Structures are given as structure tokens and as C-alpha cells.
Amino acid sequence: MKFKMKKVKIALLASLLLLASGLNVNAQKAKKWNVDKSHASVNFSVNHFFSAVTGKFKDFSGDITYAPDDLEGSKVSFTIQTKSVDTDEDERDKHLQSEDFFAAEKFPTITFVSNKFVKKSDKLYEVVGKLTMRGTSKEIALPLTITGRMDNPWKKGYEILGFSINTTLDRTDYGVGTGSLAATAIVGDEVLISISMELDAEK
């Protein structure tokens, strides 16, 4: 009887190991995705008195590593060049680059580096990390939505991933615009941020 029980335990252990091995094979390790700059944008909108002024950053880069079943290995980082701010108005862009706002000469980049991915639903994640702007760093949580994933019809063996981030930031938390009484009185504190990116990677 003891011998039979021992054989049953061994068989059960072997089955569990085989199952675990199968799960590991099926699980996809987080992989690096390349940003398609021709299909990516970093936009913002902020009130000026009672109307919205929209703009974008034309020069940015990102490093994205992601797989839905490897959130510990998933991470996101962005670098935005502050001198690339563009609101379709040269004088306003120069003002935004000045000490009154981004102080682009002194602080040439805005950066975000994630430290945690949290799944909220099949397509929605909360990406927690450190945002640094004008020399001030704060931990924030960004809502990242997966907008689609498919085989790349133009690159065999590759697939396409889309995601978007839509959130609001208080510019005064980072000292942006607070150095000018006129800017503080005229420009709204809350800034709407909209990031949309198309990525690709080998399957």
C-alpha cells in the first residue's frame, strides 16, 4: 500500500510539473516594442481664459517593453524635448520655452519612467512611475489603454500594438508657469495630456 501511495504521489508531482511547464511555455515574456514615430503623437490642451489652446511636442522618444501575462517585466519610459513644443504660434512657443514655463535651456527634457504595471481590465492598465519636469519629480499613475494588436500586414513575422494615454496634470505641481503673474492668472492650472502611439515588434 505504501509503495502504491508513493507511486501516486510521484505521478501527481510529475503531472503538476508538466502542467507548470506547459504554462511557462504558453506565457509570453515581455518584449521590446519599437515606436513608429510617423504614427505617434504627444499632445496637450490648456485653457487660456475661457478657450482651449492646443499644442504638441514634436520631438520625443519612448522605450516600451510589454506582454499582458508578464506585467512584472513590462515597463514604459518617455523622453520629451521641451524645445520641441509647438502651438502653431512662434511667439507663444518661445514664451513656453522661457523661464516663465518650461525653462527649456535649463531643463531640456520631460521624462517618465515606470516602476509598476497594474491590470485594471483586459485593455486598461495603470502605469505607475516617476514624472520629471522642470527639475521636479513626482510619482504619478497613468491610465494606459491598449487600442489594438494585430499581425503587421507589411512586415512578415511582426505584429502591431497600439496604445493611448489620456490624463490631466496640474502644471503648478512642477513649477510650470508659476514664475509669471500674468501666466498664472490667465492660463489654467490643469493640462489635458493625450499620447497615442503605434508600435511594432517581432512575433
Secondary structure as a PSIPRED ss2 file (coil, helix, strand):
# PSIPRED VFORMAT (PSIPRED V4.0)

   1 M C   1.000  0.000  0.000
   2 K H   0.000  1.000  0.000
   3 F H   0.000  1.000  0.000
   4 K H   0.000  1.000  0.000
   5 M H   0.000  1.000  0.000
   6 K H   0.000  1.000  0.000
   7 K H   0.000  1.000  0.000
   8 V H   0.000  1.000  0.000
   9 K H   0.000  1.000  0.000
  10 I H   0.000  1.000  0.000
  11 A H   0.000  1.000  0.000
  12 L H   0.000  1.000  0.000
  13 L H   0.000  1.000  0.000
  14 A H   0.000  1.000  0.000
  15 S H   0.000  1.000  0.000
  16 L H   0.000  1.000  0.000
  17 L H   0.000  1.000  0.000
  18 L H   0.000  1.000  0.000
  19 L H   0.000  1.000  0.000
  20 A H   0.000  1.000  0.000
  21 S H   0.000  1.000  0.000
  22 G H   0.000  1.000  0.000
  23 L H   0.000  1.000  0.000
  24 N H   0.000  1.000  0.000
  25 V H   0.000  1.000  0.000
  26 N H   0.000  1.000  0.000
  27 A C   1.000  0.000  0.000
  28 Q C   1.000  0.000  0.000
  29 K C   1.000  0.000  0.000
  30 A C   1.000  0.000  0.000
  31 K E   0.000  0.000  1.000
  32 K E   0.000  0.000  1.000
  33 W E   0.000  0.000  1.000
  34 N E   0.000  0.000  1.000
  35 V E   0.000  0.000  1.000
  36 D E   0.000  0.000  1.000
  37 K E   0.000  0.000  1.000
  38 S E   0.000  0.000  1.000
  39 H E   0.000  0.000  1.000
  40 A E   0.000  0.000  1.000
  41 S E   0.000  0.000  1.000
  42 V E   0.000  0.000  1.000
  43 N E   0.000  0.000  1.000
  44 F E   0.000  0.000  1.000
  45 S E   0.000  0.000  1.000
  46 V E   0.000  0.000  1.000
  47 N E   0.000  0.000  1.000
  48 H E   0.000  0.000  1.000
  49 F C   1.000  0.000  0.000
  50 F C   1.000  0.000  0.000
  51 S E   0.000  0.000  1.000
  52 A E   0.000  0.000  1.000
  53 V E   0.000  0.000  1.000
  54 T E   0.000  0.000  1.000
  55 G E   0.000  0.000  1.000
  56 K E   0.000  0.000  1.000
  57 F E   0.000  0.000  1.000
  58 K C   1.000  0.000  0.000
  59 D C   1.000  0.000  0.000
  60 F E   0.000  0.000  1.000
  61 S E   0.000  0.000  1.000
  62 G E   0.000  0.000  1.000
  63 D E   0.000  0.000  1.000
  64 I E   0.000  0.000  1.000
  65 T E   0.000  0.000  1.000
  66 Y E   0.000  0.000  1.000
  67 A C   1.000  0.000  0.000
  68 P C   1.000  0.000  0.000
  69 D C   1.000  0.000  0.000
  70 D C   1.000  0.000  0.000
  71 L H   0.000  1.000  0.000
  72 E H   0.000  1.000  0.000
  73 G H   0.000  1.000  0.000
  74 S C   1.000  0.000  0.000
  75 K E   0.000  0.000  1.000
  76 V E   0.000  0.000  1.000
  77 S E   0.000  0.000  1.000
  78 F E   0.000  0.000  1.000
  79 T E   0.000  0.000  1.000
  80 I E   0.000  0.000  1.000
  81 Q E   0.000  0.000  1.000
  82 T H   0.000  1.000  0.000
  83 K H   0.000  1.000  0.000
  84 S H   0.000  1.000  0.000
  85 V E   0.000  0.000  1.000
  86 D E   0.000  0.000  1.000
  87 T C   1.000  0.000  0.000
  88 D C   1.000  0.000  0.000
  89 E C   1.000  0.000  0.000
  90 D H   0.000  1.000  0.000
  91 E H   0.000  1.000  0.000
  92 R H   0.000  1.000  0.000
  93 D H   0.000  1.000  0.000
  94 K H   0.000  1.000  0.000
  95 H H   0.000  1.000  0.000
  96 L H   0.000  1.000  0.000
  97 Q H   0.000  1.000  0.000
  98 S C   1.000  0.000  0.000
  99 E C   1.000  0.000  0.000
 100 D C   1.000  0.000  0.000
 101 F C   1.000  0.000  0.000
 102 F C   1.000  0.000  0.000
 103 A C   1.000  0.000  0.000
 104 A C   1.000  0.000  0.000
 105 E C   1.000  0.000  0.000
 106 K C   1.000  0.000  0.000
 107 F C   1.000  0.000  0.000
 108 P C   1.000  0.000  0.000
 109 T E   0.000  0.000  1.000
 110 I E   0.000  0.000  1.000
 111 T E   0.000  0.000  1.000
 112 F E   0.000  0.000  1.000
 113 V E   0.000  0.000  1.000
 114 S E   0.000  0.000  1.000
 115 N E   0.000  0.000  1.000
 116 K E   0.000  0.000  1.000
 117 F E   0.000  0.000  1.000
 118 V E   0.000  0.000  1.000
 119 K E   0.000  0.000  1.000
 120 K C   1.000  0.000  0.000
 121 S C   1.000  0.000  0.000
 122 D C   1.000  0.000  0.000
 123 K C   1.000  0.000  0.000
 124 L E   0.000  0.000  1.000
 125 Y E   0.000  0.000  1.000
 126 E E   0.000  0.000  1.000
 127 V E   0.000  0.000  1.000
 128 V E   0.000  0.000  1.000
 129 G E   0.000  0.000  1.000
 130 K E   0.000  0.000  1.000
 131 L E   0.000  0.000  1.000
 132 T E   0.000  0.000  1.000
 133 M E   0.000  0.000  1.000
 134 R C   1.000  0.000  0.000
 135 G C   1.000  0.000  0.000
 136 T E   0.000  0.000  1.000
 137 S E   0.000  0.000  1.000
 138 K E   0.000  0.000  1.000
 139 E E   0.000  0.000  1.000
 140 I E   0.000  0.000  1.000
 141 A E   0.000  0.000  1.000
 142 L E   0.000  0.000  1.000
 143 P E   0.000  0.000  1.000
 144 L E   0.000  0.000  1.000
 145 T E   0.000  0.000  1.000
 146 I E   0.000  0.000  1.000
 147 T E   0.000  0.000  1.000
 148 G E   0.000  0.000  1.000
 149 R E   0.000  0.000  1.000
 150 M E   0.000  0.000  1.000
 151 D E   0.000  0.000  1.000
 152 N C   1.000  0.000  0.000
 153 P C   1.000  0.000  0.000
 154 W C   1.000  0.000  0.000
 155 K C   1.000  0.000  0.000
 156 K C   1.000  0.000  0.000
 157 G C   1.000  0.000  0.000
 158 Y E   0.000  0.000  1.000
 159 E E   0.000  0.000  1.000
 160 I E   0.000  0.000  1.000
 161 L E   0.000  0.000  1.000
 162 G E   0.000  0.000  1.000
 163 F E   0.000  0.000  1.000
 164 S E   0.000  0.000  1.000
 165 I E   0.000  0.000  1.000
 166 N E   0.000  0.000  1.000
 167 T E   0.000  0.000  1.000
 168 T E   0.000  0.000  1.000
 169 L E   0.000  0.000  1.000
 170 D E   0.000  0.000  1.000
 171 R H   0.000  1.000  0.000
 172 T H   0.000  1.000  0.000
 173 D H   0.000  1.000  0.000
 174 Y H   0.000  1.000  0.000
 175 G C   1.000  0.000  0.000
 176 V C   1.000  0.000  0.000
 177 G C   1.000  0.000  0.000
 178 T C   1.000  0.000  0.000
 179 G C   1.000  0.000  0.000
 180 S C   1.000  0.000  0.000
 181 L H   0.000  1.000  0.000
 182 A H   0.000  1.000  0.000
 183 A H   0.000  1.000  0.000
 184 T H   0.000  1.000  0.000
 185 A H   0.000  1.000  0.000
 186 I H   0.000  1.000  0.000
 187 V E   0.000  0.000  1.000
 188 G E   0.000  0.000  1.000
 189 D E   0.000  0.000  1.000
 190 E E   0.000  0.000  1.000
 191 V E   0.000  0.000  1.000
 192 L E   0.000  0.000  1.000
 193 I E   0.000  0.000  1.000
 194 S E   0.000  0.000  1.000
 195 I E   0.000  0.000  1.000
 196 S E   0.000  0.000  1.000
 197 M E   0.000  0.000  1.000
 198 E E   0.000  0.000  1.000
 199 L E   0.000  0.000  1.000
 200 D E   0.000  0.000  1.000
 201 A E   0.000  0.000  1.000
 202 E E   0.000  0.000  1.000
 203 K C   1.000  0.000  0.000
